[in-house]
Amino acid sequence: MPLAENREFEVLVDGRLANLNAWNESVAVVLAGREGIELGDDHWLVITAMREYYQAFNVPPVKKLLKRELKKRTVSDRFNDDHLLELFPAGALVQGTKIAGVPVPMMDAELERDTYQAKAAPHVGHFINSFEFEGTDFKVTPLGNLLELHRWNSRLATHMAEKEGINLEKDHWEVINFLREFYFTYGVTPMVKVLMKYMAEDIGPEQASREHLYSLFPKGPSRQGSRIAGLPEPQGCIDPD
């Protein structure tokens, strides 16, 4: 993609930084000025939330997660859709991320099917391509995630877990239910660090500890958990298979 040069940093033709590491507050002011925006305190709150989330998880927050982070920081609900649109008229996830120097987040529903066509590792314990259960065929990705999410149910989850050598008990279901609630609330399957962060906030640090989660899902609470929970493969840096 062609580049346009601006003094100390380069931008792509869509106005985004060519090198995200070139970002600093002065660059943000220049990028905002090109968008016709004069940055105020609320702009900086959004920019800081976006950047700190990206730095922590290597993926930018979708809008609902961004609003959740802003609510924690301000102890208020004032960063609603209308206010975010006032701050970034072209959209917080498009214009805001551009100024913040982070990528545009994608929901799982927006990802191309090819995203899920990674090759399965050798000697895997999960189902590959398809499997039969209760007289019905179910298609899965090479990594074992259901292709038709609406066909998931608790009996199917138990069957998929048994294939991986897991007998689902109360603590397993707590994680599975949390994964599903998170996905259907925010539109993304959380990678392990995100899962641990929000489980700790919503349920408690003991249930969200790395030791506890990996004792339940030895091949990864995010990767293995998402398979059994009937969800897409997590985005970003995830646990090993």
C-alpha positions in Angstrom: 0.0 0.0 0.0 1.4 3.5 -0.9 2.8 5.6 1.9 2.6 9.3 2.5 5.3 10.9 4.6 4.8 13.5 7.3 8.0 14.8 8.9 8.9 12.3 11.6 6.4 9.5 10.8 4.7 7.8 7.9 1.1 7.1 7.3 -0.8 4.7 5.0 -3.2 6.1 2.4 -6.0 5.6 4.9 -4.3 7.9 7.4 -3.1 5.1 9.8 0.4 4.9 11.1 2.7 2.8 8.9 4.7 1.9 12.0 2.6 1.7 15.2 5.8 2.1 17.3 6.2 5.6 15.9 3.1 6.7 18.0 3.4 9.3 20.7 1.1 12.1 22.0 2.5 14.6 19.5 1.8 12.2 16.7 -1.8 11.7 18.0 -2.4 15.4 18.0 -1.3 15.6 14.3 -3.4 12.6 13.3 -6.4 14.1 15.2 -5.9 17.4 13.5 -6.0 15.7 10.1 -9.4 14.4 11.1 -10.6 17.8 12.2 -10.5 16.9 15.9 -9.0 18.9 18.7 -8.1 16.5 21.5 -9.6 17.1 24.9 -9.6 15.2 28.2 -12.3 12.7 27.1 -10.5 12.0 23.8 -7.3 11.2 25.8 -9.3 8.9 28.2 -10.4 6.9 25.2 -7.0 6.9 23.5 -5.3 5.8 26.8 -7.8 3.0 27.3 -7.3 1.8 23.8 -3.6 1.8 24.0 -3.3 0.2 27.4 -5.6 -2.6 26.4 -3.7 -3.2 23.2 -0.4 -3.1 25.1 -1.7 -5.7 27.6 -3.3 -8.1 25.2 -1.9 -7.3 21.7 -5.5 -6.9 20.4 -7.5 -3.7 20.5 -10.8 -3.7 22.5 -14.2 -4.0 20.6 -16.6 -1.1 21.5 -18.4 -2.9 24.3 -15.1 -3.8 26.0 -13.9 -0.3 25.4 -16.9 1.1 27.2 -16.5 -1.3 30.0 -12.9 -0.2 30.5 -13.9 3.5 30.4 -16.7 2.9 32.9 -14.1 1.4 35.4 -11.8 4.4 34.9 -14.5 7.1 35.3 -16.9 5.3 37.5 -19.7 6.4 35.2 -21.6 5.4 32.1 -21.1 8.7 30.3 -19.0 7.1 27.6 -22.0 5.7 25.8 -22.4 5.4 22.1 -23.6 8.9 21.6 -20.7 10.4 23.5 -18.2 8.3 21.7 -19.7 9.5 18.4 -19.4 13.1 19.6 -15.7 12.5 20.3 -15.0 10.6 17.1 -17.6 11.4 14.5 -16.3 8.8 12.1 -16.5 6.1 14.8 -14.4 5.3 17.8 -13.3 2.0 16.4 -12.2 3.5 13.1 -11.3 7.1 13.8 -10.4 6.6 17.4 -8.0 3.7 16.8 -6.4 5.6 14.0 -5.5 8.5 16.4 -4.6 6.1 19.2 -2.1 4.3 16.9 -3.7 0.8 17.3 -5.3 -1.6 14.8 -9.1 -1.6 14.2 -10.6 -4.4 16.3 -12.6 -7.2 14.6 -15.4 -9.2 16.0 -15.4 -12.9 15.3 -18.4 -12.5 13.0 -16.4 -10.1 10.8 -13.4 -12.4 10.4 -13.0 -14.3 7.1 -13.6 -18.0 7.2 -9.9 -18.5 6.2 -9.0 -17.2 9.6 -10.1 -20.5 11.1 -8.4 -22.7 8.6 -5.2 -23.2 10.4 -3.8 -26.8 10.4 -4.4 -29.0 13.4 -1.3 -30.0 15.3 -0.3 -33.6 15.1 -1.6 -36.0 17.8 -4.5 -33.8 18.7 -7.2 -35.2 21.0 -10.1 -33.1 19.7 -12.4 -33.8 16.8 -11.2 -32.7 13.3 -13.3 -31.9 10.2 -16.5 -33.5 11.4 -17.9 -36.0 13.9 -21.2 -37.8 14.6 -23.3 -37.3 17.7 -26.8 -38.6 18.4 -27.2 -39.5 14.7 -26.2 -36.0 13.4 -23.0 -34.9 11.7 -21.2 -31.8 13.1 -18.6 -30.0 11.2 -15.6 -28.4 12.9 -12.5 -26.5 11.9 -9.1 -28.2 11.9 -8.6 -26.8 15.4 -11.8 -28.4 16.5 -14.2 -25.4 16.8 -17.8 -25.8 15.7 -18.6 -24.2 12.4 -22.3 -23.9 13.2 -22.4 -22.3 16.6 -26.2 -22.4 16.9 -26.1 -26.3 17.0 -24.2 -26.4 20.3 -25.9 -27.7 23.5 -24.7 -29.1 26.8 -25.0 -32.7 25.7 -22.7 -32.0 22.7 -20.3 -30.1 25.0 -20.1 -33.2 27.2 -19.4 -35.4 24.2 -16.7 -33.1 22.9 -15.1 -32.8 26.3 -15.0 -36.6 26.7 -13.2 -36.8 23.4 -10.5 -34.7 25.0 -10.4 -36.7 28.2 -12.3 -34.2 30.3 -15.3 -35.1 32.5 -17.2 -31.8 32.8 -18.0 -30.8 36.4 -19.3 -27.7 38.1 -16.0 -25.7 37.8 -15.7 -26.6 34.1 -19.3 -25.4 33.4 -18.5 -22.1 35.2 -15.7 -21.4 32.7 -17.8 -22.7 29.7 -20.8 -20.5 30.7 -18.5 -17.5 31.2 -16.9 -18.0 27.8 -20.3 -18.2 26.2 -21.7 -15.2 28.0 -18.6 -13.2 27.1 -18.8 -14.2 23.4 -22.5 -13.4 23.1 -22.0 -10.1 24.9 -18.9 -8.8 23.2 -18.8 -10.7 20.0 -15.3 -12.2 20.5 -13.9 -15.3 22.1 -11.5 -14.1 24.8 -7.9 -15.2 24.7 -6.5 -16.6 27.9 -5.2 -13.3 29.4 -8.5 -11.6 28.6 -10.4 -14.5 30.0 -8.4 -14.4 33.3 -8.8 -10.6 33.6 -12.6 -10.5 33.2 -13.3 -13.7 35.2 -11.3 -12.3 38.1 -13.4 -9.1 37.9 -16.8 -10.8 37.6 -16.4 -14.1 39.5 -13.2 -13.8 41.6 -9.5 -14.2 41.4 -9.3 -17.8 42.7 -11.6 -19.1 39.9 -9.6 -17.0 37.4 -6.2 -18.1 38.4 -3.9 -19.7 35.8 -3.4 -22.7 38.0 -7.1 -23.3 38.4 -8.1 -22.7 34.8 -5.3 -25.0 33.4 -6.2 -27.7 35.9 -9.7 -27.7 34.3 -8.5 -27.4 30.7 -4.9 -28.6 30.4 -4.7 -27.7 26.7 -5.7 -24.2 27.5 -8.8 -22.6 29.1 -9.2 -20.4 26.1 -8.4 -22.7 23.2 -9.7 -26.0 24.6 -12.4 -24.2 26.6 -13.7 -22.4 23.5 -13.9 -25.7 21.6 -16.0 -27.4 24.2 -18.1 -24.2 24.7 -19.0 -24.2 21.0 -17.3 -21.0 20.2 -14.8 -19.7 17.5 -11.1 -19.9 18.0 -9.9 -17.0 20.2 -8.2 -14.0 18.6 -4.7 -12.8 19.5 -2.1 -14.5 21.6 -3.7 -17.7 23.0 -2.7 -20.7 25.0 -0.8 -23.6 23.5 -2.6 -26.6 22.2 
